[in-house]
Amino acid sequence: ARLLRSHTMSSMRRGGGALMRAMASIATHRLVQPTTGAGCRFDRLAVVGTCSPPPIARFFGTSPAASSAAAEVAETKVRNFAIIAHVDHGKTTLLDTLMNQGGQQASERLMDNNDLEKERGITISSKYTSFPWRDCVFNAVDTPGHADFGGEVERVLDMVDGCLLLVDAQEGPMAQTKFVLSKALQKGLKPVVCLNKVDRPGVTEQGCAEVESKLFDLFANMGATDEQLDFAVVYASAREGVASLDFGEAVRLCAAAESEKSVAPLLDVLMDRVPPPPGSADDAFRMLVSMIEHDAFVGRLVTGRVASGTVEVGDRVKAMRRDADGGDRESGRVTKLFTSRGGARSPLSRASAGDIVSVAGLSAATVTDTVAAPSVTEPLWASPIDPPTLKMTFGVNDSKLGGREGKNLTGRVIWDRLVAEAETNVALRVLQVEGGGGDRFEVQGRGELHLGVLIETMRRENFELSVSPPAVLYKPDPDRPGKKLEPLEELTAEVDEEHVGGVIEALTARKGELLDMQHGAGEGGKTKLEFLCPSRGLIGFRSVFVNETRGAGTMHRSFHGYGEYRGAMDRVRKGMIISSASGVTTTYALGQLEARGSLFVGPKVEVYEGMIIGESSRDDTLEVNACKEKKLTNMRASGTDETVRLTPPRLMTLEEAIGYVQSDELIEVTPSAIRLRKAELDSGKRKAQARKAAKA
């Protein structure tokens, strides 16, 4: 009674949201009098001490009178959970700390082992790792936070039974947290909340209480059940290696000696709150494939959670389709079994229900297939993958500079690479373009970042290709025949007060709708803006946002859903400066062009006819000769080319180029350069096409 009264008074001081959460927590707990032989344990996370009856004893403890389910848990001792977090909320650091606590020496940013992940500071592909804790084995699955990589999220959530929601104690839940969290709640996963970075100076107990209230409201708006609303909260600092159930204790430990620091309370909460995996080791072996890897020595590796039964090296297995065709895809023998420990593959001789393992020996099995014993006739159910929202056309680089820098040039090689990527990247779709002659392919994905990562990866693999600007994939409106729906995104921005007007104006021109504006709610007293915008309007907006905020603002996007088409957008770009000749640029010619716009190239750069070399200061497109040289005469001149002072050119990254080009332009991607060009290089043909379009 004293504990209940204390908790209720604390909740009233924290505000209405926390009080509602306390009432919900009380409603979801039953008071059961302790009886002889029943498993009984005081739960520090619950509102009151509970003496759990035998049907739920497997979640908290076991006794000689425990149920058969508890005995099965004691045998498996496996917990599978996913980590959900917004960008820069400390997910990778926390996972390194958890592994070190479990006795595995993890290198810094162990799970971000991809070069692009390290450069961008984001998680692109899902990975898993195993580490022991007490008498239990944890399988932690890392999930990308960006909605563009939602296909990774949807497939790996089938492997886990719970999730750890990591939230910055100062910033609270952000846009990219909501997308993955909604998927986890839809699957019925019960989250454990970890408020990270409590060692920051601005973090207070009152602020943490407000974040908890926001999380409760967010869960409720997403349709969470009563059990999901009764989430546990742990306060932590991943950088300091500290976790505690009490805020004051967590702050104290951040300044304590290294010997006192530990994240054991967080691991104990996960062990109690994450349910054991379902399935029995006595049934026939079945495993749903969630990830695919390729190894130079053992070939294809299919990864997933063992749903039932056991498997050993040398067992006969088969891969079963889940698509409309059904049936068996192939049969084979298990040649190797692996798990992941400390970021490296560790061989196994046997795996049973609940284990997350990689199986070698099948050459055609793919994601959503079921790897099973020969006696199994029904495949496992697989979660549906959301459809793509954006498309781009990949083709052979047919410019005048094509073939000079890369090694993979032909349409067949590009097609094979895209097909191989679509096998492992389930959110990606690859189609042949009708009339493309086998040299043009339509690639559909979740967003410009999703497709941009693919292009950058191919570029680093010595591919040369031309890429069209992204186009939105519309859907027909089922309620209004003849109308269409377009993808919408939620955008959250934190900007200084003097930049609010410019950001609102820029997004309004892109058909954005302002949902909320909070003064001083952002980090450092910045204004927090929330918009609902069409995806097509946000293509290329990041560079505009950086210019509007002078690089001092932060912006995050997440997929919202499909909504009513909002009409055509006004032109938001100036005219182009196009090269009318092929050759090498000269300082003399560029010096005369500087006054007419901003240039994308500097002197002594090879260009060709139809290549975009700059942006005009006006709306009209200019065709110029950037290779013109100064005429030589017998007359002496007081000035020379060396006295010309050129402004450094505006060099575009791949992401900026994807958002910059328009429908009649292409991006030329090579291992060493990013160039912009017109789709039709010949000036005469471009003018004829423009006249024809004007008449139509």
C-alpha positions as CSV (number, residue, x, y, z in Angstrom):
1,A,0.0,0.0,0.0
2,R,2.9,2.4,0.8
3,L,4.5,1.6,-2.6
4,L,1.2,2.2,-4.4
5,R,0.6,5.5,-2.6
6,S,4.1,6.7,-3.3
7,H,4.0,5.8,-6.9
8,T,0.6,7.5,-7.4
9,M,1.8,10.7,-5.8
10,S,4.9,10.7,-7.9
11,S,2.8,10.2,-11.0
12,M,0.5,13.1,-10.0
13,R,3.6,15.4,-9.7
14,R,4.9,14.3,-13.1
15,G,1.6,15.1,-14.9
16,G,-1.5,13.6,-16.4
17,G,0.2,11.3,-18.9
18,A,2.3,9.6,-16.2
19,L,-0.8,9.3,-14.0
20,M,-2.7,7.6,-16.8
21,R,0.2,5.2,-17.2
22,A,0.2,4.4,-13.5
23,M,-3.5,3.7,-13.6
24,A,-3.1,1.5,-16.7
25,S,-0.2,-0.3,-14.9
26,I,-2.4,-1.0,-11.9
27,A,-5.2,-2.2,-14.1
28,T,-3.0,-4.7,-15.8
29,H,-1.7,-6.3,-12.6
30,R,-3.7,-8.7,-10.5
31,L,-3.1,-9.1,-6.8
32,V,-2.7,-12.7,-6.0
33,Q,-2.1,-14.0,-2.5
34,P,1.0,-16.1,-2.1
35,T,0.3,-19.8,-1.9
36,T,2.5,-22.7,-0.9
37,G,4.4,-24.0,-3.9
38,A,3.6,-21.2,-6.3
39,G,6.4,-19.2,-7.9
40,C,6.5,-15.9,-6.1
41,R,8.9,-13.0,-6.8
42,F,8.6,-9.3,-6.1
43,D,8.8,-7.4,-9.4
44,R,10.6,-4.1,-9.0
45,L,9.1,-2.8,-12.3
46,A,5.5,-3.4,-11.4
47,V,3.4,-1.0,-9.4
48,V,2.8,-3.5,-6.7
49,G,4.5,-6.7,-5.6
50,T,2.9,-9.6,-7.4
51,C,2.9,-13.3,-6.6
52,S,2.5,-14.7,-10.1
53,P,0.3,-17.8,-10.5
54,P,1.7,-20.8,-12.3
55,P,0.4,-19.9,-15.8
56,I,2.6,-16.9,-16.0
57,A,5.4,-18.1,-13.8
58,R,7.7,-18.5,-16.8
59,F,8.1,-14.8,-17.1
60,F,9.5,-14.2,-13.6
61,G,10.8,-17.3,-12.0
62,T,10.4,-21.0,-11.6
63,S,9.7,-23.4,-8.8
64,P,9.2,-27.2,-8.4
65,A,5.5,-26.6,-9.0
66,A,6.0,-24.5,-12.1
67,S,4.2,-25.3,-15.3
68,S,5.6,-27.3,-18.3
69,A,6.0,-24.0,-20.1
70,A,8.4,-22.8,-17.4
71,A,10.3,-26.1,-17.6
72,E,10.7,-25.5,-21.4
73,V,12.1,-22.0,-20.8
74,A,14.6,-23.3,-18.3
75,E,15.8,-25.7,-21.0
76,T,16.1,-23.2,-23.8
77,K,17.3,-20.1,-21.8
78,V,17.2,-17.9,-25.0
79,R,15.9,-14.4,-25.4
80,N,15.6,-12.8,-28.8
81,F,15.1,-9.0,-28.9
82,A,15.4,-6.1,-31.4
83,I,16.9,-2.7,-30.7
84,I,14.9,0.2,-31.9
85,A,16.3,3.8,-31.9
86,H,16.4,7.0,-33.7
87,V,19.6,8.2,-35.4
88,D,22.2,9.3,-33.0
89,H,20.4,8.1,-29.9
90,G,23.2,5.7,-28.9
91,K,22.0,2.4,-30.3
92,T,25.3,1.1,-31.5
93,T,27.2,2.3,-28.4
94,L,24.7,0.6,-26.1
95,L,24.9,-2.7,-28.0
96,D,28.7,-2.6,-27.7
97,T,28.3,-2.0,-23.9
98,L,25.8,-4.9,-23.5
99,M,28.2,-7.3,-25.3
100,N,31.1,-6.2,-23.1
101,Q,29.0,-6.7,-20.1
102,G,28.3,-10.2,-21.4
103,G,32.0,-11.0,-21.5
104,Q,32.6,-10.4,-25.2
105,Q,35.2,-7.9,-26.2
106,A,33.3,-5.8,-28.8
107,S,35.2,-3.2,-30.9
108,E,33.8,0.3,-31.2
109,R,30.6,0.5,-33.4
110,L,30.8,-3.3,-33.9
111,M,27.4,-3.6,-35.6
112,D,28.1,-0.7,-38.1
113,N,30.6,-2.8,-40.0
114,N,29.7,-1.5,-43.4
115,D,31.8,1.4,-44.9
116,L,28.7,3.4,-45.8
117,E,27.3,2.9,-42.3
118,K,30.4,4.2,-40.7
119,E,30.6,7.2,-43.0
120,R,27.0,8.2,-42.6
121,G,26.5,7.2,-39.0
122,I,23.3,5.2,-39.7
123,T,22.3,1.6,-39.8
124,I,21.6,0.4,-43.3
125,S,21.3,-3.4,-43.0
126,S,20.0,-5.5,-40.1
127,K,22.5,-7.7,-38.3
128,Y,22.4,-9.9,-35.2
129,T,24.8,-11.0,-32.6
130,S,24.7,-13.4,-29.6
131,F,26.1,-12.9,-26.1
132,P,25.7,-14.7,-22.8
133,W,24.3,-13.3,-19.6
134,R,24.1,-15.3,-16.4
135,D,22.5,-18.6,-17.5
136,C,20.8,-17.1,-20.6
137,V,21.8,-16.4,-24.2
138,F,20.7,-13.1,-25.7
139,N,20.3,-12.7,-29.5
140,A,20.2,-9.0,-30.2
141,V,19.0,-7.8,-33.6
142,D,20.0,-4.4,-34.9
143,T,17.3,-2.6,-36.9
144,P,17.7,0.4,-39.2
145,G,16.0,3.5,-38.0
146,H,15.2,5.1,-41.4
147,A,11.9,4.3,-43.1
148,D,13.8,3.9,-46.4
149,F,15.2,0.7,-45.0
150,G,11.8,-0.5,-43.7
151,G,12.1,-3.8,-45.6
152,E,15.0,-4.8,-43.3
153,V,12.8,-4.1,-40.3
154,E,9.8,-6.0,-41.5
155,R,11.7,-9.2,-42.1
156,V,13.9,-9.3,-39.0
157,L,11.1,-8.6,-36.6
158,D,9.9,-12.1,-37.3
159,M,13.0,-13.4,-35.5
160,V,12.4,-11.7,-32.1
161,D,10.0,-12.0,-29.2
162,G,10.5,-8.5,-27.7
163,C,12.2,-5.2,-28.3
164,L,14.3,-2.6,-26.6
165,L,13.2,1.0,-27.4
166,L,16.1,3.3,-26.9
167,V,15.2,7.0,-26.6
168,D,17.3,10.1,-25.9
169,A,16.3,11.3,-22.4
170,Q,16.4,14.9,-23.6
171,E,15.0,14.7,-27.2
172,G,12.3,12.1,-26.6
173,P,10.7,10.0,-29.3
174,M,11.6,11.2,-32.8
175,A,10.2,10.6,-36.3
176,Q,12.3,7.6,-37.2
177,T,11.6,5.9,-33.9
178,K,7.9,5.9,-34.7
179,F,8.1,3.9,-37.9
180,V,10.0,0.9,-36.5
181,L,8.0,1.1,-33.2
182,S,4.7,0.9,-35.1
183,K,5.9,-2.3,-36.9
184,A,6.9,-3.8,-33.6
185,L,3.6,-3.0,-31.9
186,Q,1.7,-4.4,-34.8
187,K,3.5,-7.7,-34.3
188,G,2.5,-7.8,-30.6
189,L,6.1,-7.2,-29.2
190,K,6.2,-5.8,-25.7
191,P,8.8,-3.0,-25.6
192,V,11.3,-2.3,-22.8
193,V,12.1,1.5,-22.7
194,C,15.6,2.7,-22.1
195,L,16.1,6.4,-21.6
196,N,19.7,6.9,-22.7
197,K,22.2,9.8,-22.2
198,V,21.1,10.6,-18.6
199,D,24.7,11.9,-18.1
200,R,24.0,15.0,-20.2
201,P,23.8,18.3,-18.2
202,G,20.2,19.2,-19.3
203,V,18.6,15.9,-18.4
204,T,16.4,16.0,-15.2
205,E,14.0,13.6,-13.5
206,Q,11.1,15.8,-14.5
207,G,12.2,15.8,-18.1
208,C,12.4,12.0,-18.1
209,A,8.9,11.9,-16.7
210,E,7.7,14.0,-19.6
211,V,9.4,11.8,-22.1
212,E,7.7,8.7,-20.5
213,S,4.3,10.5,-20.8
214,K,5.0,11.2,-24.5
215,L,5.9,7.6,-25.0
216,F,2.7,6.4,-23.3
217,D,0.7,8.7,-25.5
218,L,2.6,7.6,-28.6
219,F,2.0,3.9,-27.8
220,A,-1.7,4.6,-27.2
221,N,-2.1,6.5,-30.5
222,M,-0.5,3.5,-32.3
223,G,-3.1,1.1,-30.9
224,A,-0.9,-0.6,-28.3
225,T,-2.5,-3.1,-26.0
226,D,-2.7,-2.8,-22.2
227,E,0.3,-5.2,-21.8
228,Q,2.3,-3.1,-24.3
229,L,1.4,0.1,-22.4
230,D,2.7,-1.4,-19.2
231,F,6.3,-0.9,-20.3
232,A,9.4,-1.0,-18.1
233,V,11.7,2.0,-18.0
234,V,15.5,1.8,-17.4
235,Y,17.7,4.9,-17.2
236,A,21.1,4.5,-18.8
237,S,24.2,6.1,-20.3
238,A,25.6,3.8,-22.9
239,R,28.8,5.9,-23.2
240,E,29.5,5.6,-19.5
241,G,28.3,1.9,-19.3
242,V,25.6,2.6,-16.7
243,A,22.0,1.4,-16.3
244,S,19.6,1.6,-13.3
245,L,15.9,1.4,-12.5
246,D,16.3,4.7,-10.6
247,F,17.1,8.0,-12.3
248,G,19.1,9.4,-9.4
249,E,21.1,6.2,-9.0
250,A,21.9,6.2,-12.8
251,V,23.2,9.8,-12.6
252,R,25.3,9.0,-9.5
253,L,26.9,6.0,-11.2
254,C,27.9,8.1,-14.2
255,A,30.4,9.9,-12.0
256,A,31.3,6.8,-9.9
257,A,34.4,4.6,-10.3
258,E,34.6,2.2,-13.2
259,S,34.3,-0.8,-10.9
260,E,30.8,0.4,-9.9
261,K,29.5,0.9,-13.4
262,S,27.3,-1.8,-14.9
263,V,24.4,-2.3,-17.3
264,A,23.3,-5.5,-15.4
265,P,19.9,-4.0,-14.4
266,L,19.0,-3.5,-18.1
267,L,20.0,-7.1,-19.0
268,D,18.0,-8.4,-16.0
269,V,14.9,-6.5,-17.2
270,L,15.3,-7.9,-20.7
271,M,15.6,-11.4,-19.3
272,D,12.4,-10.9,-17.3
273,R,10.3,-8.9,-19.8
274,V,11.2,-10.6,-23.1
275,P,9.3,-13.8,-23.4
276,P,11.1,-17.0,-24.3
277,P,10.8,-18.1,-28.0
278,P,7.8,-20.3,-28.9
279,G,8.2,-23.8,-30.4
280,S,9.3,-27.1,-29.2
281,A,12.5,-29.0,-29.9
282,D,10.5,-32.2,-30.2
283,D,8.7,-31.1,-33.4
284,A,10.0,-31.2,-36.9
285,F,12.7,-28.7,-37.9
286,R,11.4,-25.4,-39.4
287,M,13.1,-22.1,-39.9
288,L,11.9,-18.9,-41.7
289,V,14.6,-17.2,-43.8
290,S,14.9,-13.6,-42.8
291,M,18.4,-12.7,-44.2
292,I,20.7,-13.9,-46.9
293,E,24.5,-13.6,-47.0
294,H,27.2,-14.8,-49.4
295,D,30.5,-16.4,-48.2
296,A,33.4,-17.0,-50.4
297,F,34.0,-20.4,-48.9
298,V,30.7,-22.0,-48.0
299,G,28.4,-20.2,-50.5
300,R,25.0,-18.8,-49.7
301,L,24.1,-18.5,-46.0
302,V,20.4,-18.2,-45.0
303,T,19.7,-16.8,-41.6
304,G,16.6,-17.0,-39.4
305,R,15.2,-18.2,-36.1
306,V,14.6,-21.9,-35.7
307,A,10.8,-22.0,-35.2
308,S,10.7,-25.7,-34.0
309,G,12.8,-28.8,-33.9
310,T,16.5,-29.2,-34.0
311,V,19.0,-29.2,-36.9
312,E,22.6,-30.6,-37.0
313,V,25.4,-30.4,-39.6
314,G,24.7,-33.1,-42.2
315,D,20.9,-33.2,-41.9
316,R,18.8,-33.3,-45.0
317,V,16.6,-30.2,-45.4
318,K,14.5,-28.5,-48.1
319,A,13.5,-24.9,-48.9
320,M,9.8,-24.3,-49.3
321,R,8.3,-21.3,-51.2
322,R,5.8,-18.9,-49.6
323,D,4.7,-17.3,-52.9
324,A,1.7,-18.1,-55.0
325,D,3.4,-20.9,-56.8
326,G,4.2,-22.8,-53.5
327,G,5.9,-26.1,-53.4
328,D,9.6,-27.0,-52.7
329,R,12.3,-24.7,-54.1
330,E,15.2,-27.1,-53.6
331,S,16.6,-29.8,-51.3
332,G,20.0,-30.1,-49.8
333,R,22.2,-31.0,-46.9
334,V,23.3,-28.7,-44.1
335,T,27.0,-28.3,-44.6
336,K,27.7,-25.6,-41.9
337,L,25.8,-24.0,-39.0
338,F,26.9,-20.6,-37.7
339,T,25.9,-18.1,-35.1
340,S,27.2,-14.6,-34.5
341,R,29.4,-13.9,-31.5
342,G,31.3,-10.6,-31.1
343,G,30.5,-9.7,-34.7
344,A,32.2,-12.8,-36.1
345,R,30.7,-16.1,-37.3
346,S,31.0,-18.9,-34.8
347,P,30.5,-22.5,-36.0
348,L,27.9,-24.7,-34.3
349,S,27.2,-28.4,-34.5
350,R,23.5,-28.2,-33.5
351,A,20.8,-25.7,-33.1
352,S,17.3,-26.0,-31.6
353,A,14.0,-24.0,-31.3
354,G,14.6,-20.4,-30.5
355,D,18.2,-20.1,-31.8
356,I,19.0,-17.6,-34.5
357,V,21.5,-19.3,-36.8
358,S,22.9,-19.2,-40.4
359,V,22.6,-22.3,-42.5
360,A,24.9,-23.2,-45.4
361,G,24.1,-25.9,-48.0
362,L,21.2,-24.4,-50.0
363,S,22.0,-22.5,-53.2
364,A,18.5,-21.1,-54.1
365,A,16.7,-20.4,-50.9
366,T,15.7,-16.8,-50.4
367,V,14.0,-14.5,-48.0
368,T,10.5,-15.6,-46.8
369,D,11.3,-19.2,-47.7
370,T,11.0,-21.9,-45.0
371,V,13.9,-24.2,-44.5
372,A,12.5,-27.4,-43.0
373,A,12.9,-31.1,-42.5
374,P,11.8,-33.3,-45.5
375,S,8.7,-34.4,-43.6
376,V,7.3,-30.9,-43.3
377,T,4.5,-30.0,-45.8
378,E,3.4,-26.5,-44.7
379,P,5.7,-23.4,-44.8
380,L,5.8,-20.8,-42.1
381,W,3.9,-17.6,-42.3
382,A,5.9,-14.6,-43.3
383,S,5.1,-10.9,-42.7
384,P,4.1,-9.0,-45.8
385,I,6.6,-6.3,-47.0
386,D,5.3,-2.8,-47.7
387,P,5.4,-1.9,-51.4
388,P,8.0,0.6,-52.9
389,T,7.2,4.3,-53.1
390,L,9.8,5.5,-55.5
391,K,11.3,4.4,-58.8
392,M,14.4,5.3,-60.8
393,T,15.7,4.1,-64.2
394,F,19.2,2.6,-64.3
395,G,21.0,2.3,-67.7
396,V,24.2,2.0,-69.5
397,N,26.4,5.1,-69.4
398,D,26.3,6.2,-73.0
399,S,27.9,9.6,-72.6
400,K,31.1,10.6,-74.5
401,L,33.2,9.9,-71.4
402,G,31.6,6.5,-70.8
403,G,33.8,3.5,-70.3
404,R,36.9,5.4,-69.3
405,E,36.8,4.9,-65.5
406,G,34.8,1.9,-64.6
407,K,35.1,-1.9,-65.3
408,N,31.5,-3.0,-65.2
409,L,29.8,-1.3,-68.1
410,T,27.4,-3.5,-70.0
411,G,23.7,-3.9,-69.5
412,R,24.0,-7.6,-68.7
413,V,26.4,-7.0,-65.9
414,I,24.3,-4.2,-64.5
415,W,21.2,-6.4,-64.7
416,D,22.9,-9.3,-62.9
417,R,24.0,-7.0,-60.1
418,L,20.5,-5.6,-59.6
419,V,18.9,-9.0,-59.6
420,A,21.4,-10.2,-57.0
421,E,20.7,-7.1,-54.9
422,A,16.9,-7.7,-55.1
423,E,17.4,-11.3,-53.7
424,T,18.7,-10.0,-50.4
425,N,17.0,-6.6,-50.3
426,V,13.4,-7.6,-50.2
427,A,12.0,-4.0,-50.4
428,L,13.7,-3.6,-53.8
429,R,12.1,-4.5,-57.2
430,V,13.8,-4.7,-60.5
431,L,12.1,-4.6,-63.9
432,Q,13.1,-4.5,-67.5
433,V,12.1,-1.3,-69.2
434,E,10.0,-1.9,-72.3
435,G,11.8,-0.9,-75.4
436,G,15.1,-0.4,-73.5
437,G,16.9,-3.0,-75.5
438,G,18.2,-4.7,-72.4
439,D,20.2,-1.6,-71.4
440,R,17.6,0.1,-69.2
441,F,16.0,-1.2,-66.0
442,E,13.4,0.2,-63.6
443,V,14.4,-0.1,-60.0
444,Q,11.7,0.5,-57.3
445,G,12.6,1.2,-53.7
446,R,11.4,2.8,-50.5
447,G,13.0,6.3,-51.0
448,E,15.8,8.3,-52.4
449,L,18.1,7.2,-49.5
450,H,17.4,3.6,-50.2
451,L,18.2,3.8,-53.9
452,G,21.1,6.2,-53.3
453,V,22.8,3.7,-51.1
454,L,22.5,1.1,-53.8
455,I,23.9,3.5,-56.4
456,E,26.8,4.4,-54.2
457,T,27.5,0.7,-53.5
458,M,27.6,-0.1,-57.2
459,R,29.8,2.9,-57.8
460,R,32.4,1.6,-55.4
461,E,32.2,-1.8,-57.2
462,N,33.5,-0.1,-60.3
463,F,30.2,0.2,-62.1
464,E,29.4,2.9,-64.6
465,L,25.8,3.8,-65.2
466,S,23.3,6.5,-65.9
467,V,20.5,7.2,-63.5
468,S,17.2,9.0,-64.1
469,P,15.6,11.3,-61.4
470,P,13.4,9.6,-58.9
471,A,9.6,9.4,-59.6
472,V,6.9,8.7,-57.1
473,L,4.8,5.5,-57.5
474,Y,1.1,6.5,-57.2
475,K,-1.8,4.2,-56.2
476,P,-5.4,4.3,-57.4
477,D,-7.9,5.6,-54.9
478,P,-10.3,2.8,-54.1
479,D,-13.0,5.2,-52.9
480,R,-12.8,7.6,-55.8
481,P,-12.5,6.1,-59.3
482,G,-10.1,8.0,-61.5
483,K,-8.3,9.7,-58.6
484,K,-4.9,8.7,-57.3
485,L,-3.1,8.5,-53.9
486,E,0.5,9.6,-53.3
487,P,3.0,8.7,-50.5
488,L,3.2,11.2,-47.6
489,E,6.0,11.6,-45.1
490,E,6.2,13.2,-41.6
491,L,9.0,15.7,-41.3
492,T,10.3,17.0,-38.0
493,A,12.7,19.9,-38.1
494,E,14.5,21.9,-35.3
495,V,15.6,25.3,-36.4
496,D,16.6,28.7,-34.9
497,E,13.9,31.3,-34.6
498,E,15.2,33.5,-37.4
499,H,15.0,30.6,-39.9
500,V,11.5,29.4,-39.1
501,G,9.8,31.6,-41.8
502,G,12.2,30.4,-44.6
503,V,11.7,26.7,-43.8
504,I,7.9,27.0,-43.6
505,E,7.8,28.9,-46.9
506,A,10.0,26.3,-48.6
507,L,7.9,23.4,-47.4
508,T,4.6,25.1,-48.2
509,A,5.8,25.5,-51.8
510,R,6.3,21.7,-51.8
511,K,2.7,21.1,-50.8
512,G,3.7,20.6,-47.1
513,E,1.2,21.0,-44.3
514,L,2.3,22.5,-41.0
515,L,1.0,20.2,-38.2
516,D,2.6,21.7,-35.1
517,M,5.1,24.4,-34.0
518,Q,6.6,24.5,-30.6
519,H,8.9,27.4,-29.6
520,G,11.9,26.3,-27.5
521,A,11.0,22.6,-27.6
522,G,14.1,21.6,-29.6
523,E,17.6,21.1,-28.4
524,G,19.3,24.4,-27.4
525,G,16.0,26.3,-27.4
526,K,15.3,25.8,-31.1
527,T,11.8,25.8,-32.6
528,K,10.4,22.4,-33.4
529,L,8.3,22.1,-36.6
530,E,6.2,19.1,-37.7
531,F,5.0,18.8,-41.3
532,L,3.1,16.4,-43.4
533,C,4.5,16.5,-47.0
534,P,4.3,14.5,-50.2
535,S,7.4,12.4,-50.8
536,R,7.9,14.0,-54.2
537,G,8.1,17.4,-52.6
538,L,10.9,16.3,-50.3
539,I,13.1,15.0,-53.1
540,G,16.2,17.1,-52.9
541,F,14.9,19.2,-50.0
542,R,17.8,18.5,-47.7
543,S,20.2,20.8,-49.5
544,V,17.6,23.5,-49.5
545,F,17.1,23.0,-45.8
546,V,20.8,23.3,-45.1
547,N,21.0,26.6,-47.0
548,E,17.9,28.0,-45.3
549,T,19.2,27.2,-41.8
550,R,22.8,28.0,-42.5
551,G,23.7,24.4,-41.6
552,A,22.4,24.9,-38.0
553,G,19.1,23.0,-38.3
554,T,18.3,19.3,-38.0
555,M,15.7,17.4,-40.0
556,H,14.2,13.9,-39.8
557,R,11.7,12.2,-42.1
558,S,9.5,9.1,-41.7
559,F,7.0,7.4,-44.0
560,H,3.4,8.3,-43.0
561,G,1.2,6.5,-45.5
562,Y,-0.7,7.2,-48.7
563,G,-3.0,10.3,-49.0
564,E,-4.9,12.3,-51.5
565,Y,-2.9,13.7,-54.5
566,R,-2.1,17.3,-53.7
567,G,-1.7,18.6,-57.2
568,A,1.2,20.0,-59.3
569,M,4.1,21.8,-57.7
570,D,5.6,25.1,-58.7
571,R,9.0,25.2,-60.2
572,V,11.6,25.4,-57.5
573,R,14.8,25.4,-59.7
574,K,16.5,27.9,-61.9
575,G,17.7,27.3,-65.5
576,M,20.8,25.3,-66.5
577,I,24.1,26.2,-68.0
578,I,24.8,23.5,-70.6
579,S,28.0,22.8,-72.5
580,S,27.6,23.2,-76.3
581,A,31.1,21.8,-77.1
582,S,33.3,18.9,-76.1
583,G,36.8,19.4,-74.7
584,V,38.6,20.7,-71.7
585,T,37.3,23.8,-69.8
586,T,39.5,26.8,-69.7
587,T,40.0,29.5,-67.1
588,Y,39.3,32.2,-69.7
589,A,35.9,30.8,-70.6
590,L,34.8,30.0,-67.1
591,G,35.8,33.5,-66.0
592,Q,33.3,35.0,-68.4
593,L,30.5,32.6,-67.3
594,E,30.8,33.2,-63.6
595,A,28.6,36.3,-63.7
596,R,25.8,34.3,-65.3
597,G,25.3,31.7,-62.6
598,S,27.1,29.2,-60.3
599,L,29.4,26.6,-61.9
600,F,29.7,22.9,-61.2
601,V,33.1,22.4,-62.9
602,G,36.4,24.1,-62.5
603,P,39.2,24.7,-65.1
604,K,40.9,21.8,-66.9
605,V,37.9,19.5,-66.6
606,E,36.8,17.4,-69.5
607,V,33.2,18.1,-70.6
608,Y,31.0,17.1,-73.5
609,E,28.1,18.5,-75.5
610,G,24.9,18.2,-73.4
611,M,26.6,18.1,-70.1
612,I,25.2,20.4,-67.3
613,I,28.1,22.5,-66.1
614,G,26.3,25.0,-63.9
615,E,23.0,26.7,-62.8
616,S,21.9,29.9,-64.3
617,S,21.0,32.9,-62.2
618,R,17.7,33.2,-64.2
619,D,15.0,30.8,-65.3
620,D,16.3,30.5,-68.9
621,T,18.7,27.7,-69.9
622,L,22.0,28.8,-71.4
623,E,24.1,26.8,-73.9
624,V,27.7,28.0,-73.7
625,N,31.2,27.0,-74.8
626,A,33.2,26.4,-71.7
627,C,36.3,25.2,-73.7
628,K,36.9,28.5,-75.5
629,E,40.5,29.7,-75.4
630,K,41.8,33.3,-75.5
631,K,42.9,34.3,-79.0
632,L,46.6,34.8,-79.4
633,T,47.8,38.0,-81.1
634,N,51.1,39.8,-81.6
635,M,49.9,42.6,-79.4
636,R,51.1,42.7,-75.8
637,A,48.5,42.6,-73.1
638,S,48.8,43.8,-69.5
639,G,46.7,40.9,-68.1
640,T,47.0,37.1,-68.5
641,D,44.8,34.1,-67.6
642,E,46.6,33.6,-64.4
643,T,45.2,36.8,-63.0
644,V,41.6,35.5,-63.3
645,R,40.3,34.5,-59.8
646,L,37.5,31.8,-60.1
647,T,35.1,31.0,-57.4
648,P,35.5,27.3,-56.3
649,P,32.9,25.2,-58.2
650,R,29.8,23.8,-56.5
651,L,30.6,20.0,-56.3
652,M,27.5,17.9,-55.8
653,T,27.3,14.7,-53.9
654,L,25.2,11.8,-55.1
655,E,22.3,12.6,-52.8
656,E,22.2,16.2,-53.9
657,A,22.3,15.2,-57.6
658,I,19.4,12.7,-57.1
659,G,17.3,15.5,-55.7
660,Y,18.5,18.1,-58.2
661,V,18.0,16.6,-61.7
662,Q,14.6,17.0,-63.5
663,S,12.7,14.6,-65.8
664,D,14.7,15.3,-69.0
665,E,18.1,14.9,-67.3
666,L,20.3,12.1,-66.1
667,I,23.0,11.5,-63.5
668,E,26.2,10.0,-64.9
669,V,27.7,7.8,-62.1
670,T,31.3,6.6,-62.4
671,P,33.8,5.4,-59.7
672,S,35.5,8.8,-59.7
673,A,32.9,11.3,-60.7
674,I,29.3,12.4,-60.5
675,R,28.1,14.4,-63.6
676,L,24.8,15.8,-64.6
677,R,23.7,15.7,-68.3
678,K,20.7,16.1,-70.5
679,A,19.0,12.8,-71.5
680,E,19.3,14.0,-75.1
681,L,22.8,15.3,-75.7
682,D,22.2,16.8,-79.2
683,S,21.1,20.4,-78.9
684,G,19.1,20.3,-82.2
685,K,17.1,17.3,-81.1
686,R,16.4,18.8,-77.7
687,K,14.9,21.9,-79.4
688,A,12.8,19.8,-81.8
689,Q,11.4,17.8,-78.8
690,A,10.6,21.0,-77.0
691,R,8.7,22.4,-80.0
692,K,6.8,19.1,-80.4
693,A,5.9,19.2,-76.7
694,A,4.7,22.8,-76.9
695,K,2.4,22.0,-79.8
696,A,1.0,19.0,-77.9
